[in-house]
Amino acid sequence: MNMEFASVPEDYVAGFAVLVGRPNAGKSTLTNALVGQKVAITSNRPQTTRHTIRGIVHREHSQLILIDTPGLHRPRTLLGERLNDLVAETLSEVDVIGFCIPADEKIGPGDRYIAAQLAAAGNKPIVAIVTKADKVPSDRLAKQLVAVTALGNEVMTAERRARAERAQRRSRRRGGTTVDDRAEQTMDAVSSPQPADDGQGGWADIIPVSAVKDYQVDGVSEVLSHHLPDSPPLYPDGDLTDEPEAVMVGELVREAALEGVRDELPHSVAVTVEEMNDREGRPEDDPMVDVHVNLFVERDSQKAIIIGKGGSRLREIGTKARQGIEPLLGAKVYLSIHVKVAKDWQRDPRALGRLGF
Ligand SMILES: Nc1nc2c(ncn2[C@@H]2O[C@H](COP(=O)(O)OP(=O)(O)OP(=O)(O)O)[C@@H](O)[C@H]2O)c(=O)[nH]1
């Protein structure tokens, strides 16, 4: 890529960060607050973020490229497994990991599972981010910070012990250390350095934040930026997301479709954008884009919910989605939505492939 950047300071850093955490931990909301514009899709239902969406935080001396992943969770369906693959792949590509834990909920098995996975991945700095700080009084926030530090100690100690045991088993199996064995141990150390025991529970940093009340949002981008490598900016100034417009259009339709019916249709809606064309013969200062999308549900009953009586809900969905799409495309939008039933698409690899997972 050949890009020109005006006067980059010498001590500039740039790189990738990912926010992980269980569903509903506040990752999308924090991403939006950091980037300062709505790029990821948020909802009060778990697991709405299926696509990897990047937001870019431009600061004077740093450029932080945020990848918002779906909640790392125990795989249940094939879709779940794919999501976890995606998370593992993303973790290997970033410079720093932000581990989001809500201030207002007790640390649970889900948090512990993710923390253990992160510790096992082992070679990236992890910043523990205690989200939704506005939801608790300061004494409870302080207690949560202590608990999160303890969680770090717990998982990092367990990980160090597991690694030491693996090394011991290996050397017993070989009947002492051989040249080969030493080579393997060296490789092990290179590919997965020991988690640091730095008195912060093994976290590289720990910081509370409220994305909603704008408390410490800047602090989070600063702390994450501390762990980025020296580098010129990787994207031109002003880019907020490199997500293709079609993906964002699809997400806006999906979000509109889920509004008000999340209990009935939690994870059963997927949207593909089939066509996005500039309407011909429009005046230059008043363009229009024709957008055709397919909206997939799993069952006929769900199709009926989406369409509503006499098509009334579908019209509402179209209106709501258009309100988001028009500013995104900077044009009037003619939106047509075809509702289709794709049975059990969450379990069908071919269907998943078609839907872009
Ligand atoms: N009060 C308060 N609520 C928040 C804050 N951040 C997020 N929330 C709420 O918590 C809920 C979940 O937030 P999301 O950002 O969608 O969570 P997520 O981790 O991206 O969730 P998934 O996409 O399901 O993985 C939403 O209802 C948010 O409005 C915060 O700082 N303060």
The ligand as an SDF file (V2000), in Angstrom:
LIG
                    3D

 32 34  0  0  0  0  0  0  0  0999 V2000
  -24.6610    1.5260   32.4260 N   0  0  0  0  0  0  0  0  0  0  0  0
  -23.8320    1.0720   31.4880 C   0  0  0  0  0  0  0  0  0  0  0  0
  -24.2800    0.1510   30.6100 N   0  0  0  0  0  0  0  0  0  0  0  0
  -23.4110   -0.3000   29.6660 C   0  0  0  0  0  0  0  0  0  0  0  0
  -22.0770    0.1640   29.5780 C   0  0  0  0  0  0  0  0  0  0  0  0
  -21.4800   -0.4760   28.5500 N   0  0  0  0  0  0  0  0  0  0  0  0
  -22.4040   -1.3140   28.0360 C   0  0  0  0  0  0  0  0  0  0  0  0
  -23.5690   -1.2190   28.6930 N   0  0  0  0  0  0  0  0  0  0  0  0
  -24.8170   -1.9560   28.3980 C   0  0  0  0  0  0  0  0  0  0  0  0
  -24.5960   -3.3530   28.5010 O   0  0  0  0  0  0  0  0  0  0  0  0
  -25.2710   -4.0540   27.4570 C   0  0  0  0  0  0  0  0  0  0  0  0
  -24.3050   -4.8980   26.6450 C   0  0  0  0  0  0  0  0  0  0  0  0
  -23.3710   -4.0620   26.0080 O   0  0  0  0  0  0  0  0  0  0  0  0
  -22.6560   -4.4660   24.6250 P   0  0  0  0  0  0  0  0  0  0  0  0
  -21.6630   -3.4100   24.3350 O   0  0  0  0  0  0  0  0  0  0  0  0
  -23.6570   -4.8260   23.5970 O   0  0  0  0  0  0  0  0  0  0  0  0
  -21.9160   -5.8090   25.0950 O   0  0  0  0  0  0  0  0  0  0  0  0
  -20.9960   -6.8110   24.2500 P   0  0  0  0  0  0  0  0  0  0  0  0
  -19.9470   -7.3020   25.1590 O   0  0  0  0  0  0  0  0  0  0  0  0
  -20.5360   -6.1580   22.9890 O   0  0  0  0  0  0  0  0  0  0  0  0
  -22.0300   -7.9550   23.9500 O   0  0  0  0  0  0  0  0  0  0  0  0
  -22.0020   -9.1060   22.8100 P   0  0  0  0  0  0  0  0  0  0  0  0
  -22.0840   -8.4190   21.4760 O   0  0  0  0  0  0  0  0  0  0  0  0
  -23.2350   -9.8630   23.1480 O   0  0  0  0  0  0  0  0  0  0  0  0
  -20.7600   -9.9110   23.0140 O   0  0  0  0  0  0  0  0  0  0  0  0
  -25.9970   -2.9990   26.6340 C   0  0  0  0  0  0  0  0  0  0  0  0
  -27.3320   -2.9340   27.0790 O   0  0  0  0  0  0  0  0  0  0  0  0
  -25.2500   -1.7180   26.9620 C   0  0  0  0  0  0  0  0  0  0  0  0
  -26.0620   -0.5800   26.8610 O   0  0  0  0  0  0  0  0  0  0  0  0
  -21.6450    1.1640   30.5300 C   0  0  0  0  0  0  0  0  0  0  0  0
  -20.5130    1.6430   30.5460 O   0  0  0  0  0  0  0  0  0  0  0  0
  -22.5700    1.5610   31.4500 N   0  0  0  0  0  0  0  0  0  0  0  0
  1  2  1  0
  2  3  2  0
  2 32  1  0
  3  4  1  0
  4  5  2  0
  4  8  1  0
  5  6  1  0
  5 30  1  0
  6  7  2  0
  7  8  1  0
  8  9  1  0
  9 10  1  0
  9 28  1  0
 10 11  1  0
 11 12  1  0
 11 26  1  0
 12 13  1  0
 13 14  1  0
 14 15  2  0
 14 16  1  0
 14 17  1  0
 17 18  1  0
 18 19  2  0
 18 20  1  0
 18 21  1  0
 21 22  1  0
 22 23  2  0
 22 24  1  0
 22 25  1  0
 26 27  1  0
 26 28  1  0
 28 29  1  0
 30 31  2  0
 30 32  1  0
M  END
$$$$
